[in-house]
Amino acid sequence: MYDDAKEQFDIILVPGGPSVNPLSVCPEFVKRQAPGAKYILTVCTGSLILARTGLLNGKRATTNKSAFRSVQEETKHLGITWVPKARWVVTEDKKIWTSSGISAGMDLAGGFLDHLVGKEFGLAMRSWIELSMKAEVDDEFAAYHGLV
């Protein structure tokens, strides 16, 4: 399926979950698309899949707090700065957005929407769907998991 995709996508979303399987997301597809993509977003342990492609090397990122230490250990040779207290993290160039757990993905979506359309319109859209959004560093789960 991924090999059949010939067009370039502007936004790539890499999901995660309890049994992260890089083959289900196709890291080669992500690596092939990355240079031309405007944005790459991950939810939960999707950041581990992205890390396995090398696209997070030397960058800041976050991941699901319950998997944080194992993700950090697996990728320690890649120069990734894993941010423990973060609902979501954005790279300096605003191209790669990683979120913590699943609900943090909604926070990332709100922040990403603000980036794309501006905070005023982003708030209007969030109010329409009644999405309460936590700030990037508003993360109580880092302490719960003993990461800070």
N, C-alpha and C positions, 0 to 999 in steps of 0.2 A: 504494500500500500504506500509506504513512504517513498520507496524507490520510484513509484509512478508519478510523484509530484514534481512537475517540471517548473512551475511558476515560483517566483520569489515571494515569500510572505513578509509582511511588514512587522507582524507581532507573532512571536513564538511563545506558547505557554507550555511549560514542562511541569506536569503534575507529579506528585509523590504519593507516598502511602506506606503502610506497614511493611510490605514486601517489595521494596523498590527493585524493579526489574528493568535494567537499561534497555533490554531488547524490546520491551513493550512500548518504549518511547522512541527508540531508534536513535542512538547517539550520533550515528553517521549523518542522519538527516539534519539533526540540530547543528552539527559542525558545518555541514554544507550550506545551510541557510544563514548561519550566524553572521558572516561578513556583510551580507546585504540586508539583514533584518534591521529595522529601526529599534526594536525593543525585544528583549528576551525576559520573560517573567517565569518565576518558579513558585510553586506552592508546596509547603511542607518539605519532605525529603526530595522533592524535585531538584533542589539545589545540589544534592549528592550526584544525581545524574548529570547535571551541568558541570559539576566539578570533575567528574570522570572524563568529560570531553576535553578538559584543559582550558575551557573558556573562563573559568574563575581564577586561574593562576594569577597571583599577585594582586587580587582584588579583595574587597570586603564583601561579606555575605552572611546570611543567617540560615538556620534550618530549624526543624522541629526540635523543641527543647528536650523531649524524652530520648531523642536519637542524637542529640548534640555531641556528646562525648565520642560516640562511635564514629560519627561522620568526621569529626575533627581528627580523630586518630587515623582513620583511613586516608585522609587527605593531607596529613602533616607535611609531606614532602612537596606539596604544590604551592606553598607560599600564600595560601589563602588566609586572610584575617577573618576568622569566624567571630561574629559579634554576638555574645551571649544574651545581652539585654536589648532585644530589638524585636518588635513585631514584624518589621520589614526593613530591608536595607537596600539602598540604591547606590550604584557605582557613581563615581564622580562625573562620568560622561553621560549619566542618566540612561544608559542603554540596558543595563542588567538590573533587574529588580528581583530580590529574593524575599520570601516570607517565611515565617516560622510555621506554626501549625496550620491546620485547615482554616479555622476562623480568622487567623491572622492574614490569610489570603484575601479575605474580604476587606481588611484594613489596607492591604497593599492595593487592592483594586480601587479603593477610594482615593488613596494618595496618587495612584497612577492616573485616575480620572482628573484629579486636580491639575496634575502636570500637563495633561493633554488639552484641557479646555479651560483651565483657570479655576481658582478656588471658589469664586462666586457661583459659576455655573455647576461646578462639581457639587457644591453644597445643595443647590437646587435639585440636582438629580438624586443625591443621596436622600434628601427629604421626601422626594416623590416615592422612593422605595422603602423609606424609613430605615435606612442603614445608619446605625451609630458606628462611628469610626474612631478607633484608637490611634494615637499618634505613633510615629515610628519607634520611639523609645519607651512607650507606655506598656511595659511588659512585666507583669507580675509572675509569669511562669519561669523566668530565669532564676529567681530566688527560690521558688518552690522546688526546682530541680537541682538546687545547689550550685548553680553556675556563676553566681555573683555573691 
